[in-house]
Amino acid sequence: MATFAVAALIGAFVGMSLGLLGGGGAVLIVPSMVYLLNVDEHVALATALIIVGINALVGGLLAWHDGRTQIKTSLLFGASGMLTAYIGATLSRHIDGRILLTVFSIMLLIIAVLMYRGNKNLTQSDTPRPLWLIIAVGAGVGLITGTLGVGGGFVIVPSLVLLVGLPMRVAVGTSLLVIAMNSSASLLGHLDTAFDWSLIAALLIGALPAMAVSGPISKKINQDKLRQYFAIFITVVALFMLGENMLHFVQ
């Protein structure tokens, strides 16, 4: 019962960050499960894909309803990453969990830096880049999603603005559909994982209502300050994970 409650609180925190910031909180699912709930690293990464995928799908459908997505672009970007997402998920099962967490912590540091800087300086491209470049970036994002269980929105959104020329508002909505596609493909590489469905249910029970409630509140909060504070928090978590795993390798 205590584990269920802790998982629901973790889910609520993730959902709240998604509602307030439009992303970011999902990256904390893996360390939360590993260090607070003692979940196996591989199971945590696979479980994160389910939570990330469902939240992204819900958010993407809402964005589509509001006219904030470009379906053709999401299909192109998502399709180019689905194969590499599956490959990444398959490969991650054969990589030591500690190595995965070390790489994950480094990825967290990169996300924290990008989140702290924000997307305000991104300039919409007037000349869309070559198709092969868009496909290559989509494939790279898929590989990250499949291997580390993160959505990759921190790469997708800038790419859609700089490479495809989408407005920021549309890029955010489109990225959610891409994340949902990549997460679904990644899960195919984890079908034999021993999922804890009660844990997944607790995470979703906490996440979905929190995301719905915090969404309207986001309009009343200084987004830049909130994003920077959250980036600092992610940095602390990443440094803890990196230090803890490096000590494990040294011993």
Residue, then its C-alpha position, 0 to 999 in steps of 0.5 A: m500500500a505504501t509503495f502504491a502511494v509513493a508511486a502515485l505521488i511520483g506520478a502526480f509530480v510528473g503530471m504536474s510538471l507536464g501540465l505546468l511546463g509541457g514536458g520535463g517531468a517524465v525524465l524523473i520517472v526512471p530515477s524515482m522508480v530506481y532510487l525510491l521504489n527499488v525497481d530494476e533499472h531495465v524495468a524502470l526504463a521500460t515502464a517509463l516508456i508506457i507513462v511517457g507514451i500515454n501522457a504524450l498521446v493524451g497531450g498530442l490529441l488535445a493539441w490536435h483538437d486545438g489545431r496545434t499539430q501538423i500531422k504530416t510532419s509528425l508522421l514523417f518524424g515519428a516513422s523515421g524514429m520508430l525503427t531506431a526506437y525498437i532497435g534501441a529498446t532491444l539493445s538496452r536489454h543487453i546493456d548493464g543497468r548501471i551503464l544505462l543509468t550513467v548514460f541516463s544521468i549525462m542525458l539529464l544534465i544535457i536536458a537540464v541545460l537546454m531547459y534552463r536556457g529555454n526555447k525563446n531564442l529559437t528562430q523559425s526557419d524560413t527555408p525547410r532543411p533537406l528531407w534526409l536531415i529531418i529523417a536522420v534527426g528523427a531516427g536519432v531521437g528514436l534511438i534515444t527514446g528506445t535506449l533510455g526511455v525518455g521522450g526526446g522532446f528536448v530535441i524534437v521541439p528545436s528540430l521541428v522549429l529549426l529544420v522544418g520551420l514550424p512555429m513553436r506552438v505547433a512544434v510542441g503539439t507535434s512533438l507529443l505525437v512523435i513521442a507517442m509513436n516512438s514510445s509505442a515502437s520502443l515498447l515492442g522491444h520490451l514485451d518480455t519485461a516483467f512489468d508491475w502493472s499495479l505500479i504502472a496504474a499508480l503512476l497513471i492515477g497520480a499523473l493524469p489528474a495532476m496534468a489536467v488540474s495543473g494545465p490551467i494553472s500554468k497560465k498564471i505562473n512565470q514559466d521561465k522562472l519555473r523552468q529554470y528552478f526545475a532545471i536546477f532540480i534535475t541537475v541535482v538529481a543527475l549529479f547524484m545519479l552520476g556520482e552514485n554510479m561512478l562510485h559503484f564502478v570504482q568499487 
